[in-house]
């Protein structure tokens, strides 16, 4: 790289490495400047004495992460536990070779393989490298601390950290500027300071009158304030920094109640029912993830009425754009620290490395209003309690558990107390924070995997009513167009070598087949199997999500596993690797709607719940109908309701005998719709028999197209008979249907929007439209 002569005149020149994965020896013009051992830290080196005008040679030599730590198990005298690193799990291709190695290296755990991703234990530069030049002082951090916040005023402390040069002593001015969410200048102040050599903090108090508060999606707007700090000495600017944040309070309310102990996020005084999803890295090779790809995935979460994403502990601390986008969209972030399903060393060198990592990442992220909670790890506590880890550790179990406590009960909370005491911290997920067993239904959060992970019935989801459900999931395949991107026609069998390579779960295909045949007939071909797998997944998660929402306030969160994929694979995702929405993503838009009507069989009656996330009451009308499969109305009832805010409540009970009136339960559909002010707020359907028990008629869905703009079209659908799980796609080209995988009731019309990804015409759309319904799959 080239360095200009003028740059060499600056007092300090530093190379900053924002992310090196992982073990690297760095030389500049032949002189060693760094040795790195953590991909989650920033590494810096003063290089002024080594630089020259013109060309300079920076060399980064990466060492194998596996070879680097290969001798450590022998040194420790035992193997640590890491579920993804165990060959016996059958989830990492040919399996890990040799002993468990991943816990010793501060590297993304998913690189070592998971049950949805391949094993690529690679190395390289994964974040920017930059040369920074400064003279008397350099601002290293700018923290906006909210000391007190209400509707009348925000009392803030603006803390500026700086490094001062040896000759930097002397008076200077700290200039602080604010810009409101509307782009208008806010308060500005200047403060006389004295610069000193070394690392120091400068702080200034600032009051904003009548602040605009930041809210999660669905509860209000997301106004963001911009703050700028300038250091000036002798009329000359030394350095400046900029940050953006939203003003809000966030509390994790954990109080004893009739159900045990609550686990409830409260933002600006409003109890939030979390409607969320788990996030994994969007690619096995992270440098392929672009900002538009981040935005598309996060926007999809927001468009489906979600208000939280959990950044899972087996992946990555995401880049600034990710968190900026969450700030803008109102998506709260549950941020795991990067420890997952494993136990780690406890020596001083390892813990010091982790301490530096946590400090850096917390400072980097703490100004983001979206971040609602820090969590120590993913599933390590439950692994100790329920996966037999103590027995595997044998005589070393006390040492291993002591190391666990040292890391998650002592080290991380100590860092957070200094760097960010404003947010709640939980030591593990799931966890009752040592008050009960992890995964308790009465306290803490729960990961529930007896459905899918075990072989429990899908209906068993309704036996789980935890205080907060932070993980549950069900697998499916991508649609045929996506599968075609990593297969040839000869591979189109789920038992083919290529398809099995893209199924990383050891029990995946047989488990999926087992669940499918419980509810559905055997699909007639490969494409139909892919389609039905998605319908099955969506229906399963709907059962759990609606159950959890019906049980508000006992349960105050639902985060299913998972939003996205890191490659083309059969997985638990609701959006596949190629960006195509699965049935589950469309379902989520409905079961996470701001207002949900949810019919539920309980004993000899059907109860109609309405769940509202609105903060005020409103009048609404509930319409209930029972139809036969040809559209004949067998029962109908309407009710005028006053919907209460922030509640789940039964507003109507109807005996099943009254509904069915002796009609064949296998030949009817129950439909309900909630409307207000002439607008449909929520619709839902309920069936009294399994799909395989119903003699569904062959549905002919008529489609009428209209052009709206150059790339947007409207399509109106109608069927004379019930059309279940209507799936719209194009035989050629791609685009996005705003709704999909829905039930079209007989005789009714449904109009939805289609956005084309390329140039097309009405004639081409009419020709290419493919309409699939459930009955077509068998």
C-alpha positions in Angstrom: 0.0 0.0 0.0 1.0 3.6 -0.6 1.7 6.2 2.0 2.0 9.9 1.1 4.9 12.0 2.5 2.4 14.3 4.2 1.0 11.4 6.2 4.4 10.5 7.5 4.6 13.9 9.1 1.7 13.0 11.6 2.8 12.3 15.1 1.1 8.9 15.3 0.4 6.3 12.6 -1.5 3.2 13.6 -2.7 0.2 11.7 -6.1 -1.0 12.9 -7.3 -4.5 12.1 -11.0 -4.7 12.7 -11.2 -8.5 12.3 -8.5 -11.2 11.6 -9.7 -14.8 11.7 -7.9 -15.9 13.8 -4.2 -16.9 14.4 -2.1 -14.4 12.4 1.4 -13.1 12.3 1.5 -9.6 10.9 4.6 -7.9 9.5 5.1 -4.5 8.0 8.1 -4.0 5.7 9.6 -7.2 7.1 9.2 -6.3 10.8 6.7 -8.2 13.1 4.1 -5.9 14.5 1.3 -8.2 15.7 0.4 -11.8 16.7 -3.4 -12.3 16.9 -5.5 -15.0 18.5 -9.1 -13.8 18.5 -11.3 -13.0 15.5 -13.7 -10.9 17.6 -11.2 -8.3 18.7 -9.8 -5.2 17.1 -6.0 -5.3 16.9 -3.9 -2.2 16.7 -0.2 -1.4 16.1 1.8 1.8 16.2 3.7 1.7 12.8 5.1 5.2 12.3 8.8 4.1 12.7 8.3 1.4 10.1 6.5 3.3 7.3 8.1 4.9 4.4 6.9 7.3 1.7 5.6 5.4 -1.3 5.2 1.6 -1.3 4.9 -0.4 1.9 4.5 -4.2 2.3 1.9 -5.5 4.8 2.0 -9.3 5.2 -0.5 -11.3 7.2 0.4 -15.0 7.6 -2.5 -17.1 9.0 -2.0 -20.3 10.9 -4.4 -23.2 10.9 -6.9 -22.9 13.8 -6.9 -26.7 14.2 -3.1 -27.1 14.2 -2.6 -24.2 16.5 -4.5 -25.8 19.4 -4.0 -29.5 18.6 -1.8 -30.1 21.6 -4.0 -28.3 24.2 -6.3 -31.3 25.1 -3.2 -33.3 26.0 -1.9 -30.3 28.0 -5.1 -30.0 29.9 -5.3 -33.7 30.3 -8.9 -34.0 29.1 -11.2 -33.2 26.2 -13.6 -30.2 26.6 -17.2 -30.6 25.5 -18.4 -29.1 22.2 -21.5 -30.6 20.7 -20.9 -29.3 17.2 -17.3 -30.6 17.3 -18.2 -34.2 18.1 -18.0 -36.7 15.2 -20.6 -38.9 16.8 -23.3 -36.2 16.1 -22.9 -36.8 12.4 -23.5 -33.1 11.6 -20.2 -32.0 10.3 -19.8 -33.9 7.0 -17.1 -36.5 7.4 -16.8 -35.5 11.1 -14.2 -33.7 13.1 -10.8 -35.4 13.0 -9.2 -36.0 16.3 -10.1 -34.4 19.7 -12.5 -31.5 20.3 -10.7 -28.3 19.5 -13.2 -25.5 18.9 -13.5 -24.3 22.5 -9.8 -23.3 22.7 -10.1 -20.8 19.9 -12.0 -17.5 19.9 -13.5 -18.1 16.5 -17.0 -18.4 15.2 -18.3 -21.7 16.6 -20.5 -22.4 13.5 -17.3 -22.6 11.4 -16.8 -26.0 13.0 -20.1 -27.3 11.7 -23.7 -27.3 13.0 -26.8 -29.2 12.2 -27.7 -26.6 9.5 -24.2 -25.7 8.2 -21.0 -27.3 6.8 -17.7 -27.4 8.5 -15.2 -24.9 7.1 -12.6 -24.1 9.7 -10.9 -21.4 7.6 -8.8 -18.3 8.1 -8.5 -14.8 6.7 -9.2 -11.1 6.8 -12.9 -10.7 7.5 -13.1 -7.0 8.6 -11.5 -3.8 7.3 -7.8 -2.9 7.8 -7.1 0.8 8.0 -4.2 3.2 8.6 -5.1 5.9 11.1 -3.1 9.1 11.5 -3.3 11.6 14.5 -1.3 14.1 16.3 -2.0 15.5 19.8 -5.1 13.3 20.6 -7.3 10.7 19.1 -10.9 10.0 20.1 -11.2 6.2 20.7 -14.8 6.0 22.0 -17.9 8.1 22.3 -20.6 6.9 24.7 -24.0 8.4 25.2 -25.1 7.6 28.7 -28.8 8.0 29.5 -29.0 9.0 33.2 -32.6 9.9 33.3 -35.4 9.9 30.7 -39.0 10.9 30.7 -41.4 12.8 28.4 -40.2 16.1 29.6 -36.4 15.7 29.4 -33.5 13.4 28.7 -30.5 13.9 31.0 -27.4 12.6 29.3 -23.8 12.2 29.9 -21.6 12.3 26.8 -18.4 10.4 27.6 -15.5 10.9 25.2 -12.5 8.6 25.6 -9.2 9.7 24.0 -5.5 8.8 23.7 -3.2 11.7 24.3 0.2 12.0 22.8 3.2 12.4 25.1 3.4 16.1 24.3 -0.4 16.6 24.4 -0.6 18.3 27.8 -2.5 21.5 27.8 -5.8 23.3 27.5 -8.2 22.3 24.8 -11.9 22.5 24.0 -14.5 19.7 23.8 -17.3 20.7 21.4 -20.5 18.7 21.6 -23.3 19.0 19.0 -26.6 17.3 18.6 -28.9 16.8 15.6 -32.6 15.8 16.2 -34.4 13.0 14.4 -35.9 15.6 12.1 -32.4 16.8 11.0 -32.6 20.1 12.9 -29.7 21.2 15.1 -30.2 20.6 18.8 -28.2 21.7 21.9 -24.6 22.6 21.3 -22.0 23.2 24.0 -18.3 23.9 24.5 -16.4 22.7 27.5 -12.8 23.7 28.5 -10.7 20.5 29.1 -7.1 19.7 29.9 -5.5 17.1 27.6 -3.0 14.6 29.2 -0.8 11.9 27.8 -2.2 8.4 27.8 -5.8 7.1 27.9 -8.4 9.3 29.5 -12.2 10.1 29.6 -13.9 13.4 29.2 -17.5 13.8 30.2 -20.1 16.5 29.8 -23.8 16.6 30.8 -26.4 17.5 28.3 -30.2 17.9 28.6 -32.7 17.5 25.8 -36.1 19.0 26.3 -39.2 17.0 25.2 -37.2 14.1 23.8 -38.7 11.9 21.2 -38.6 8.3 22.5 -37.5 5.3 20.5 -39.9 2.3 20.5 -39.8 -1.3 19.3 -41.7 -2.0 16.1 -45.4 -1.9 16.7 -45.3 0.4 19.7 -44.2 3.7 18.3 -41.6 5.3 16.0 -37.8 5.0 16.0 -36.5 8.5 16.2 -32.7 8.6 16.2 -30.5 11.4 17.5 -27.0 12.2 16.2 -24.2 13.3 18.5 -20.9 14.7 17.5 -17.8 15.4 19.6 -14.9 17.5 18.5 -11.5 18.0 20.2 -10.0 21.4 19.4 -6.7 22.8 20.6 -5.3 26.3 19.7 -8.1 26.7 17.2 -7.0 23.5 15.3 -9.2 20.4 15.2 -7.5 17.4 16.7 -10.2 14.7 16.1 -13.9 14.2 16.0 -16.4 11.3 16.5 -20.0 10.7 15.7 -22.6 8.4 17.0 -26.3 7.9 16.7 -28.7 6.5 19.2 -32.3 6.4 20.3 -33.6 7.4 23.7 -35.5 4.7 25.6 -35.5 2.8 28.8 -35.4 -1.0 28.8 -35.9 -3.3 31.8 -36.1 -7.0 32.1 -38.9 -7.4 34.7 -38.4 -10.5 36.8 -40.9 -10.4 39.6 -42.6 -13.2 41.6 -46.2 -13.8 40.5 -48.8 -16.5 40.5 -46.9 -18.5 37.8 -43.5 -18.2 39.3 -41.2 -15.4 38.3 -41.8 -13.2 35.3 -39.4 -12.7 32.3 -40.8 -9.6 30.6 -39.1 -6.8 28.6 -40.5 -3.4 29.5 -39.6 -0.5 27.1 -40.5 3.0 28.1 -42.8 1.6 30.7 -44.7 -0.6 28.2 -44.6 -4.4 28.7 -43.6 -5.9 25.4 -44.7 -9.3 24.2 -41.6 -10.3 22.1 -42.5 -11.6 18.7 -39.1 -12.6 17.4 -36.8 -15.0 15.7 -33.3 -16.4 16.0 -30.6 -15.1 13.7 -27.6 -17.1 12.5 -24.8 -15.8 10.2 -26.2 -15.2 6.8 -23.3 -17.0 5.0 -20.7 -19.7 5.8 -18.3 -17.2 4.3 -19.1 -13.9 6.1 -17.4 -11.6 3.6 -20.1 -12.6 1.0 -22.8 -10.9 3.1 -23.6 -7.5 1.6 -25.5 -4.7 3.3 -28.4 -5.0 0.9 -28.6 -8.7 1.9 -28.7 -7.7 5.6 -31.4 -5.2 4.9 -33.5 -7.6 3.0 -33.5 -10.2 5.8 -34.1 -7.7 8.6 -36.8 -5.9 6.6 -38.5 -9.2 6.1 -38.5 -9.7 9.9 -40.0 -6.3 10.4 -42.6 -6.8 7.6 -43.8 -9.9 9.4 -44.5 -7.9 12.6 -41.4 -9.1 14.5 -39.9 -6.9 17.2 -36.8 -8.8 18.2 -34.0 -10.8 16.7 -31.7 -13.0 18.8 -28.1 -12.9 17.6 -27.3 -16.5 18.5 -24.1 -17.4 20.5 -22.7 -19.8 18.0 -22.3 -17.2 15.2 -20.8 -13.7 15.0 -21.0 -10.3 16.5 -22.6 -8.7 13.4 -21.3 -5.5 11.7 -22.5 -2.0 12.4 -24.8 -2.0 9.5 -26.8 -4.8 11.0 -27.3 -3.0 14.3 -27.9 0.3 12.5 -30.7 -1.4 10.6 -32.2 -2.9 13.7 -32.2 0.6 15.2 -34.0 2.0 12.2 -36.6 -0.8 12.0 -37.4 -1.0 15.6 -36.0 -4.6 16.0 -34.8 -5.2 19.5 -31.7 -7.3 19.7 -31.1 -10.2 22.1 -27.3 -10.3 22.0 -25.6 -13.6 23.0 -21.9 -13.5 23.7 -20.2 -16.0 21.4 -20.2 -19.2 23.4 -22.4 -22.0 22.4 -23.1 -25.7 23.4 -19.5 -26.0 24.7 -17.3 -25.7 27.7 -14.2 -23.5 27.6 -10.7 -23.2 29.3 -10.4 -21.2 32.4 -6.8 -20.3 32.4 -5.6 -16.7 32.8 -4.6 -16.2 29.2 -7.9 -17.4 27.8 -9.9 -15.3 30.2 -7.8 -12.2 29.5 -8.4 -12.7 25.8 -12.2 -13.0 26.4 -12.1 -9.9 28.7 -10.6 -7.9 25.9 -13.1 -9.3 23.4 -16.2 -8.5 25.6 -14.8 -5.0 26.4 -14.3 -4.2 22.7 -17.6 -5.5 21.5 -19.7 -3.9 24.3 -18.1 -0.5 23.6 -18.7 -1.0 19.9 -22.4 -1.8 20.3 -23.6 -0.1 23.5 -25.0 3.1 21.8 -27.4 1.0 19.8 -31.0 1.4 21.2 -32.0 -1.9 19.6 -29.8 -3.9 21.9 -32.0 -4.9 24.8 -30.1 -7.6 26.6 -26.6 -9.3 26.9 -26.6 -13.0 27.4 -23.6 -15.1 28.5 -23.9 -18.1 26.2 -26.2 -20.4 24.3 -27.3 -23.7 26.0 -24.1 -24.2 28.1 -26.0 -24.3 31.4 -28.6 -26.7 30.1 -25.9 -28.8 28.6 -24.3 -29.2 32.1 -27.6 -30.0 33.7 -29.3 -32.2 31.2 -26.8 -33.4 28.5 -24.5 -35.5 30.7 -21.5 -33.1 30.5 -20.4 -33.7 34.1 -20.1 -37.4 33.5 -18.1 -36.8 30.3 -15.7 -34.5 32.3 -15.2 -37.2 34.9 -12.8 -36.3 37.6 -12.3 -32.8 36.0 -16.0 -31.8 36.4 -15.4 -29.5 39.3 -12.7 -27.7 37.5 -14.8 -27.3 34.4 -17.8 -26.0 36.3 -15.6 -23.6 38.2 -14.4 -22.3 34.9 -18.0 -21.9 33.8 -18.9 -19.8 36.9 -15.7 -17.8 36.5 -16.6 -16.8 33.0 -20.4 -16.2 33.1 -21.0 -15.3 36.7 -17.9 -13.3 37.4 -15.8 -12.1 34.3 -18.6 -11.0 31.9 -20.8 -9.3 34.5 -17.8 -7.5 35.8 -17.0 -6.1 32.4 -20.7 -5.1 31.9 -20.8 -3.4 35.2 -18.0 -1.1 34.0 -18.9 -0.7 30.3 -22.7 -1.0 30.2 -24.6 -1.2 33.4 -27.7 0.1 31.7 -28.9 -3.3 30.2 -29.9 -6.5 31.8 -27.6 -9.5 31.7 -28.5 -13.2 31.9 -25.8 -15.8 32.2 -27.1 -18.3 29.7 -30.0 -19.1 27.4 -32.0 -21.0 28.6 -31.4 -20.2 32.2 -33.2 -19.6 35.5 -29.9 -17.9 36.6 -29.2 -20.7 39.1 -32.6 -20.3 40.8 -34.0 -23.4 39.1 -33.1 -25.9 36.3 -32.6 -24.3 32.9 -35.7 -24.6 30.8 -38.1 -24.1 33.7 -41.7 -23.3 32.9 -41.9 -21.0 36.0 -38.8 -18.8 35.7 -36.3 -17.7 33.1 -36.4 -18.6 29.4 -36.9 -21.9 27.7 -35.6 -23.7 24.6 -38.1 -26.4 23.7 -37.0 -29.2 21.4 -39.0 -32.3 22.3 -41.0 -31.5 19.2 -38.5 -32.2 16.3 -35.5 -32.8 18.5 -37.5 -35.6 20.1 -40.6 -37.1 18.6 -43.2 -35.4 20.7 -46.5 -34.6 19.0 -46.9 -31.1 17.5 -49.8 -30.6 19.8 -47.3 -31.0 22.7 -46.2 -27.5 22.0 -49.4 -26.5 23.9 -48.1 -28.2 27.0 -45.2 -25.8 27.2 -46.1 -22.4 28.7 -42.8 -20.9 29.9 -42.2 -17.3 31.0 -40.4 -16.7 27.7 -39.7 -19.1 24.8 -36.4 -18.1 23.2 -36.0 -21.2 21.0 -38.2 -23.7 19.3 -38.3 -24.9 15.7 -39.2 -27.4 13.0 -37.3 -28.2 9.9 -38.3 -28.0 6.2 -36.6 -28.0 2.8 -36.2 -25.0 0.5 -38.6 -24.7 -2.5 -37.7 -26.4 -5.8 -36.2 -23.2 -7.4 -33.7 -22.9 -4.5 -32.9 -26.6 -4.5 -32.2 -26.4 -8.2 -29.4 -23.9 -7.4 -27.3 -26.7 -5.8 -28.5 -29.8 -7.6 -28.9 -31.5 -11.0 -32.2 -33.1 -11.9 -30.7 -36.5 -11.1 -30.2 -35.4 -7.5 -33.9 -34.7 -7.0 -34.5 -37.3 -4.3 -34.1 -36.5 -0.6 -32.0 -39.7 -0.3 -29.6 -38.7 -3.1 -26.0 -38.0 -2.1 -26.2 -34.3 -2.9 -29.5 -33.8 -1.0 -28.1 -35.7 2.0 -25.0 -33.5 2.0 -27.3 -30.5 2.2 -29.2 -32.1 5.2 -26.8 -31.6 8.1 -29.1 -33.0 10.8 -28.3 -36.6 11.7 -32.0 -37.3 12.1 -33.3 -34.8 9.6 -34.8 -36.8 6.7 -36.3 -39.7 8.7 -37.6 -37.3 11.4 -39.2 -35.0 8.8 -40.8 -38.0 7.1 -42.1 -39.3 10.4 -43.8 -36.1 11.3 -45.1 -35.6 7.7 -46.9 -38.9 7.6 -48.6 -38.3 11.0 -50.6 -35.5 9.4 -50.4 -35.8 5.6 -50.4 -38.5 3.0 -47.1 -39.3 1.2 -46.4 -36.5 -1.4 -46.5 -37.7 -5.0 -43.1 -36.4 -6.1 -39.9 -34.6 -5.1 -41.3 -31.0 -5.7 -44.4 -31.9 -3.7 -42.4 -33.3 -0.8 -40.5 -30.0 -0.6 -43.8 -28.0 -0.6 -45.5 -30.2 2.0 -42.4 -30.0 4.2 -42.8 -26.2 4.3 -46.5 -26.4 5.0 -45.8 -28.9 7.9 -43.2 -26.6 9.3 -45.4 -23.5 9.2 -48.3 -25.3 10.7 -46.2 -26.7 13.6 -44.7 -23.3 14.5 -48.1 -21.7 14.2 -49.4 -24.1 16.9 -46.7 -23.0 19.3 -46.6 -19.3 18.4 -50.4 -18.9 18.8 -50.3 -20.9 22.1 -47.6 -18.6 23.5 -49.4 -15.5 22.5 -52.7 -16.7 23.9 -51.0 -17.2 27.2 -49.9 -13.6 27.7 -49.0 -12.4 30.3 -47.8 -15.7 31.7 -45.6 -16.0 28.6 -44.1 -12.8 27.3 -42.0 -13.9 24.3 -41.8 -16.2 21.3 -38.6 -16.5 19.2 -38.7 -19.4 16.8 -35.6 -21.0 15.4 -34.5 -19.6 12.8 -34.9 -16.7 10.3 -32.1 -17.4 7.8 -29.6 -19.9 6.4 -25.8 -19.7 5.7 -26.0 -22.0 2.6 -28.5 -24.0 0.6 -29.8 -26.6 3.1 -32.7 -28.3 4.7 -33.1 -26.4 8.0 -35.3 -24.6 10.5 -35.2 -21.3 8.6 -38.2 -19.3 7.4 -36.2 -17.6 4.6 -33.9 -19.8 2.6 -30.3 -19.0 1.7 -31.4 -17.6 -1.7 -33.8 -15.1 0.0 -37.0 -16.9 -0.9 -39.6 -16.9 1.8 -40.7 -20.3 3.0 -44.3 -20.9 4.1 -43.3 -20.2 7.7 -42.3 -16.6 6.9 -45.7 -15.9 5.5 -47.4 -17.7 8.4 -45.3 -15.5 10.8 -46.8 -12.4 9.3 -50.2 -13.7 10.4 -49.5 -15.2 13.8 -47.3 -12.3 14.8 -49.9 -9.7 13.6 -50.5 -6.7 15.9 -53.9 -8.1 16.7 -54.5 -11.9 16.4 -57.7 -13.8 16.5 -57.0 -17.4 17.5 -59.7 -20.1 17.6 -58.7 -23.0 19.9 -60.4 -26.2 20.8 -60.7 -26.7 24.5 -62.8 -29.7 25.7 -66.2 -29.6 24.1 -66.0 -26.0 22.9 -64.1 -23.7 20.6 -62.8 -20.6 22.3 -62.0 -17.5 20.3 -59.1 -15.5 21.7 -58.1 -12.0 20.6 -54.6 -11.0 21.4 -53.8 -7.3 21.2 -50.4 -5.5 21.2 -52.1 -2.2 20.9 -51.6 0.2 23.9 -55.2 1.4 23.8 -58.6 -0.2 23.6 -60.7 -0.2 20.5 -64.0 -1.6 19.2 -64.0 -4.5 16.7 -66.3 -7.0 15.1 -65.7 -10.8 15.2 -67.3 -12.9 12.5 -67.3 -16.7 12.8 -68.5 -19.0 10.1 -68.5 -22.8 9.5 -68.4 -23.8 5.8 -68.5 -27.0 4.0 -65.8 -27.6 1.4 -68.0 -26.3 -1.4 -68.7 -23.0 0.4 -72.1 -23.6 2.0 -72.5 -21.7 5.2 -73.4 -24.2 8.0 -73.1 -21.8 10.9 -72.4 -18.1 11.5 -72.2 -15.8 14.4 -71.1 -12.2 14.8 -70.0 -10.4 18.0 -69.3 -6.7 18.7 -66.3 -6.5 21.0 -64.3 -3.9 22.9 -60.7 -5.2 22.6 -58.6 -4.5 25.7 -55.0 -3.2 25.3 -51.9 -5.4 25.8 -53.9 -8.5 26.6 -54.9 -11.9 25.5 -58.6 -12.7 26.3 -61.3 -15.1 25.3 -64.1 -13.0 23.8 -66.4 -15.8 22.6 -67.1 -19.5 23.4 -69.1 -21.7 21.1 -69.8 -25.4 21.9 -68.5 -27.7 19.2 -71.9 -29.4 19.0 -73.5 -26.0 18.2 -70.9 -25.3 15.5 -71.0 -28.7 13.8 -74.7 -29.4 14.2 -74.0 -33.0 13.3 -72.1 -32.2 10.1 -69.0 -34.3 9.3 -66.1 -32.7 11.1 -63.8 -34.0 8.3 -65.6 -32.0 5.7 -65.8 -28.5 7.1 -63.6 -25.4 7.7 -64.1 -22.9 10.5 -63.3 -19.3 9.5 -63.0 -16.3 11.8 -62.2 -12.7 11.0 -61.7 -9.6 13.2 -62.5 -6.3 11.7 -62.4 -2.6 12.9 -63.3 0.5 11.0 -64.0 -1.5 7.9 -60.4 -3.0 7.9 -59.6 -6.7 8.4 -57.2 -7.0 11.4 -56.8 -10.7 11.5 -58.2 -13.8 9.9 -57.7 -17.5 10.9 -59.0 -20.9 10.0 -59.4 -24.0 12.0 -59.9 -27.6 11.0 -61.4 -30.4 13.1 -59.5 -33.2 11.3 -55.9 -33.9 10.1 -55.2 -33.0 6.4 -54.8 -36.7 5.5 -58.3 -37.4 7.0 -60.0 -34.8 4.8 -61.3 -35.6 1.3 -60.3 -32.2 -0.1 -61.8 -31.4 -3.5 -59.7 -30.6 -6.5 -59.5 -26.8 -6.5 -59.3 -24.7 -9.6 -58.0 -21.3 -8.7 -58.8 -18.6 -11.3 -56.3 -15.8 -11.4 -56.8 -12.3 -12.9 -53.9 -10.0 -13.3 -53.7 -6.2 -13.4 -50.8 -3.9 -13.8 -50.0 -1.3 -11.1 -46.5 0.1 -12.0 -43.7 -1.1 -14.2 -42.7 -3.9 -11.8 -45.7 -4.2 -9.5 -48.9 -6.1 -10.3 -52.1 -7.1 -8.6 -53.5 -10.6 -8.9 -57.0 -11.6 -7.9 -57.7 -15.2 -7.0 -61.0 -17.1 -6.7 -62.0 -20.8 -6.2 -65.4 -22.5 -6.2 -64.1 -25.0 -3.6 -61.8 -24.8 -0.6 -58.2 -24.3 -1.8 -55.8 -25.1 1.1 -52.3 -23.8 1.3 -52.4 -21.9 -2.0 -48.8 -21.5 -3.2 -48.1 -19.0 -6.0 -44.9 -19.1 -8.0 -43.6 -18.4 -11.5 -42.3 -21.2 -13.8 -39.7 -18.7 -15.0 -38.2 -15.7 -13.4 -38.5 -14.5 -9.8 -40.5 -12.0 -7.8 -42.3 -11.6 -4.5 -45.9 -12.3 -3.7 -47.0 -10.3 -0.6 -49.0 -13.3 0.6 -48.6 -17.0 0.0 -49.4 -20.4 1.5 -52.9 -19.3 2.6 -56.3 -20.9 2.5 -58.7 -19.6 -0.1 -62.3 -20.1 1.0 -64.8 -21.2 -1.5 -66.5 -18.4 -3.5 -64.3 -15.7 -2.0 -61.8 -13.5 -3.8 -58.4 -12.5 -2.6 -56.3 -9.7 -4.2 -52.6 -9.4 -3.5 -49.5 -7.6 -4.9 -46.7 -9.2 -6.8 -43.4 -7.4 -7.4 -41.3 -8.6 -10.3 -37.5 -8.8 -10.0 -37.0 -8.3 -13.7 -38.8 -6.9 -16.8 -42.0 -8.8 -17.6 -45.5 -8.2 -18.9 -49.0 -9.2 -18.0 -49.0 -11.8 -20.8 -45.9 -13.4 -19.5 -47.2 -13.4 -15.9 -50.4 -15.1 -17.0 -48.4 -17.7 -18.8 -45.8 -18.3 -16.0 -48.1 -18.3 -13.0 -48.1 -21.7 -11.2 -50.8 -22.2 -8.6 -50.4 -25.2 -6.2 -52.8 -26.3 -3.5 -52.5 -29.0 -0.9 -54.6 -31.5 -2.7 -52.2 -31.2 -5.8 -49.3 -32.6 -3.7 -50.8 -36.1 -3.4 
